[in-house]
Structures are given as C-alpha cells and as structure tokens.
Amino acid sequence: MRKIYYAIIAAVIFTSCGEYNKVLKSNDPVYKYEYAKKAFEQKKYAQTATILSDLISVFKGTTRGEESLYLLALSNYENKDYTSSGAYFKTYYDNYPKGKYAELARFYAGYGYYLDSPEAQLDQSITYKAIDELANFIEYFPKSDRVSVAQNAIFELQDKLVLKELQNAQLYYNLGNYLGNNYESAVIVAQNAIKDYPYSKYKEPLQMLILKAKFQIASQSVDERKSERFRDVSDEYYSFINDYPDSDKRKEADNIFKIANKYIKD
C-alpha cells in the first residue's frame, strides 16, 4: 500500500513538472498566461514569476499585460524577493497609475521593503525606500483600509533610523577623547535625531546621552570655560527631568546636576 502511495505522489509530481516544462517550451503566450495564473493560485510562485517575466513585454498595453505585470510583482513578493517585487510594483504603478491594482501595487511595494529592512546597525537604504513608498501610498490612497498598517510600518521604520543614530551617538560617547573630542559629536548626532524625529520612543535615552556628553565636555574644559559649560549641563538637566520626571535614569541625572552646580558661578 505504501509503495502505491509513493508511486501516485511521484506520478503527480512528474506530471506537474512535465506540464511546466511543456509550458516553458510553448510559443503560445495565452497558454502560458493561463498556466501562470493557475500556478499562482496553487502558490507556485517561482513558476509563476518565471513564466510571466517572458510575457509582460508580449502583452504590454493590454489587459493581460496589466495583470501579468501585477502577478509577476506579487509572485516575487510572496516568494520573499522584495527587491524584485518592489521594482515590478513600481513599474506597474508607473505604467498604470489608475490601474486596477494601483492601490495594492503601491502598498506592497512599500510593505515589501519594510519587511526587507535590515537591523539598525546595518545600511538603511532599504528603510528609507520603504518609508518613501509607504508615504506615497498614503498620499495617493488616503482612504485605503491599509493606511493604518502603512502608518504603523512607517513609525517602526523611523524608530529604527533613530535607534541607528542613538547607536552612533553612543559610539562617539564611548570613544571619548580618542583622536579628538567625540563627546561633541555625540551631542550633535543625538540632537539631530531628536530634531528629525521628536516623537520617537528613543528620545529619552538620546536626551540622557546629551546630558552625559555635555557633562564630560564641561568636566574636561579649561577653568575659564567650566562655569559656562556646566550651566549648559544644568539647562540640559532641567530639560530632561521636565520631559521624564520618573525616568529610571533620574538618580544619575540628579548626581550630574549636583556636581554641575558646584562649578556654576552666579
């Protein structure tokens, strides 16, 4: 019985592969198109993409051409090839800006890049591309039921960009005075991140890092600059506790403030 079962499975696979090879060799674009649609429904996305990549130029400017291009993009998306799917989705909405699948194409283009966005410490080119695509989707289709999904994805991507800046600022802080005053660089990077993304969940650690970096700058200043720079530390402290009075870093911030006050001249 088991041998019969395996024989049936093997026959099905052989028949399926045989038909696919027949399609690949065929010169009938309609036959290929119909097979590609059936393959997509069966979740054979690699087969679908291979066949449709040869048909989009054949059917260009026709109804089949529009659907072929969209299914080609969607097949790559479902196959987790988000770089290829994003390019095909863009080609679709550029060629069919008011097409049947324009809304979905714009959404999936951005959401695919969102899914492909790497960890914060890596290059964030894809993250920026995802944000641009999703923002454009919202602009073109503000009433879409996918707008909230796109917005949440954008917020998450922006937080990733802020986290990268926080990591960069922390690196400068950790370098200290190695080959220059890296504390100043830490302050600049952190301040720019807050300016660009004022509502990020990483604003608190960024502000705390600014306070600590300014404290280091003041501590290492020449005597005639200490009072001025510790006053800047004091101002930064008040800004921090006003925004985060219950911060788990409050004790550390209070200690910085106490030391700073010893150097501030009235």
C-alpha positions in Angstrom: 0.0 0.0 0.0 2.8 2.4 0.9 4.5 1.7 -2.4 1.3 2.5 -4.3 1.0 5.8 -2.3 4.5 6.9 -3.2 4.0 5.9 -6.8 1.0 8.1 -7.0 2.8 11.0 -5.5 5.7 10.5 -7.9 3.3 10.4 -10.8 1.7 13.6 -9.7 5.0 15.4 -9.4 6.2 14.1 -12.7 3.0 15.2 -14.4 3.2 18.6 -12.9 6.9 19.1 -13.8 6.1 17.7 -17.3 3.4 20.2 -17.9 5.5 23.1 -16.6 8.4 22.2 -18.9 5.9 22.0 -21.7 4.7 25.5 -20.9 8.2 26.8 -20.9 8.8 25.4 -24.4 5.5 26.6 -25.8 5.2 29.6 -28.2 1.6 30.2 -27.2 1.5 33.3 -24.9 -2.1 32.8 -23.9 -1.5 29.2 -22.9 1.5 30.4 -20.8 -0.6 33.1 -19.3 -3.4 30.8 -18.2 -0.9 28.3 -16.8 0.8 31.1 -14.8 -2.5 32.2 -13.3 -3.2 28.6 -12.3 0.3 28.2 -10.9 -0.2 31.4 -8.8 -3.4 30.1 -7.4 -1.5 26.9 -6.4 1.1 29.1 -4.7 3.8 28.0 -7.2 5.2 31.5 -7.1 8.6 30.7 -8.6 7.0 29.1 -11.7 4.6 32.0 -12.0 7.4 34.5 -11.9 9.5 32.6 -14.5 6.7 32.4 -17.0 5.3 35.9 -16.5 8.7 37.5 -16.9 8.6 36.4 -20.5 5.1 37.6 -21.1 5.0 41.2 -19.8 6.6 42.5 -23.0 4.3 40.4 -25.2 1.1 41.6 -23.5 2.3 45.2 -22.9 -0.6 47.7 -23.3 -3.3 45.0 -22.9 -5.5 43.9 -20.1 -3.4 40.7 -19.9 -0.3 42.8 -19.8 -1.5 44.7 -16.8 -2.5 41.6 -14.9 0.7 39.8 -15.9 2.9 42.6 -14.5 1.0 42.8 -11.3 1.0 39.0 -10.8 4.7 38.9 -11.6 5.3 41.5 -8.8 3.1 39.7 -6.4 4.7 36.3 -7.1 8.1 37.8 -6.2 6.6 39.3 -3.1 5.1 36.0 -2.0 8.4 34.4 -2.7 10.0 37.0 -0.4 12.1 38.5 -3.1 11.2 42.0 -2.0 13.8 43.8 -4.1 12.5 42.4 -7.4 8.8 42.7 -6.3 9.4 46.4 -5.4 10.9 47.1 -8.8 8.0 45.3 -10.6 5.3 47.0 -8.4 6.9 50.4 -9.2 6.9 49.5 -12.9 3.2 48.6 -12.6 2.0 51.9 -10.9 4.2 54.0 -13.2 2.7 52.4 -16.3 -0.8 52.0 -14.8 -1.2 54.9 -12.3 -5.0 54.4 -12.3 -4.9 50.7 -13.0 -7.0 48.0 -11.3 -4.1 47.1 -9.0 -2.6 50.5 -8.5 -3.5 50.8 -4.8 -2.2 47.3 -4.0 0.9 47.8 -6.0 1.9 51.0 -4.1 1.1 49.3 -0.8 3.0 46.1 -1.4 6.0 48.0 -2.9 6.5 49.8 0.4 5.5 47.0 2.7 7.9 44.6 0.9 10.8 47.0 1.6 9.5 47.3 5.2 9.8 43.5 5.5 13.2 43.6 4.0 14.5 46.4 6.2 17.7 45.3 8.0 18.8 45.6 11.6 19.6 49.1 12.8 23.4 48.7 12.7 23.3 47.9 9.0 22.9 50.2 6.0 19.4 51.7 6.0 18.9 52.5 2.3 16.0 50.0 2.1 14.5 51.5 5.2 14.4 55.0 3.6 13.0 53.5 0.4 10.3 51.7 2.4 9.3 55.0 4.2 9.1 56.8 0.8 7.0 54.2 -0.8 4.6 53.8 2.1 4.3 57.6 2.5 3.4 57.9 -1.2 0.9 55.1 -0.8 -0.9 57.1 1.9 -0.7 60.2 -0.2 -2.3 58.6 -3.2 -4.8 56.4 -1.3 -5.6 58.3 2.0 -8.9 56.4 2.4 -7.5 52.9 1.9 -8.2 50.4 4.7 -4.4 49.7 4.6 -3.4 53.3 5.7 -3.2 52.4 9.4 -0.9 49.4 8.5 1.3 51.7 6.4 1.4 54.3 9.1 2.4 51.9 11.8 5.1 50.5 9.5 6.5 54.0 8.9 6.6 54.7 12.7 8.5 51.4 13.2 10.9 52.2 10.4 11.5 55.7 11.7 12.3 54.3 15.2 14.8 52.0 13.5 16.5 55.1 12.0 16.6 56.8 15.4 18.0 53.7 17.0 20.8 53.7 14.5 21.5 57.4 15.4 21.4 56.5 19.1 23.9 53.8 18.5 26.1 56.2 16.5 25.9 58.8 19.3 26.7 56.2 21.9 29.7 55.1 19.9 31.0 58.6 19.8 30.4 58.9 23.6 32.3 55.7 24.2 35.2 56.9 22.1 35.6 59.9 24.4 38.7 61.9 23.5 40.1 59.3 21.2 41.5 61.2 18.2 39.5 64.3 19.2 36.5 65.4 21.3 34.0 62.7 20.4 31.6 64.0 23.1 30.7 67.0 20.9 30.0 64.6 18.0 27.7 62.6 20.3 25.8 65.7 21.2 25.3 66.7 17.6 24.2 63.3 16.4 21.7 62.9 19.3 20.3 66.5 18.9 19.8 66.0 15.2 18.0 62.7 15.8 15.6 64.4 18.2 15.1 67.3 15.8 14.2 64.9 12.9 12.1 62.5 15.0 10.8 64.4 18.1 8.2 61.7 19.0 10.5 58.7 18.8 10.5 56.2 21.7 14.2 56.7 21.8 14.0 60.4 22.7 14.6 59.7 26.4 17.9 57.8 26.0 19.0 60.4 23.4 18.4 63.3 25.9 20.2 61.4 28.6 23.1 60.8 26.4 23.3 64.5 25.5 23.3 65.4 29.3 26.1 62.9 29.9 28.1 64.1 26.9 27.8 67.7 27.9 28.8 66.9 31.4 32.0 65.3 30.1 32.7 68.3 27.9 32.3 70.6 30.8 34.4 68.5 33.2 37.3 68.5 30.7 37.1 72.2 29.9 39.7 74.7 30.9 38.9 76.6 34.1 37.6 79.8 32.5 35.0 77.8 30.4 33.8 75.4 33.2 31.1 77.7 34.7 29.6 78.4 31.3 29.6 74.8 30.2 28.3 73.4 33.5 25.5 76.0 33.2 24.6 74.3 29.9 24.7 71.0 31.7 22.3 72.4 34.2 19.9 73.6 31.5 20.1 70.2 29.9 19.2 68.5 33.2 16.1 70.6 33.7 15.0 69.8 30.1 15.5 66.1 30.8 13.6 65.9 34.1 10.8 68.1 32.8 10.2 65.6 30.0 11.0 62.5 32.1 10.5 63.2 35.8 10.1 59.5 36.6 12.9 58.2 34.4 14.9 55.3 35.7 18.0 57.5 34.9 16.7 60.2 37.3 19.3 59.3 40.0 22.2 59.5 37.6 20.8 62.8 36.2 20.5 64.2 39.7 24.1 63.3 40.5 25.3 65.1 37.4 23.3 68.2 38.3 24.7 68.3 41.9 28.3 68.2 40.5 27.5 70.8 37.9 26.1 73.2 40.5 29.5 73.3 42.3 31.0 75.0 39.2 28.3 77.4 38.3 29.1 81.0 39.2 26.2 83.4 39.8 
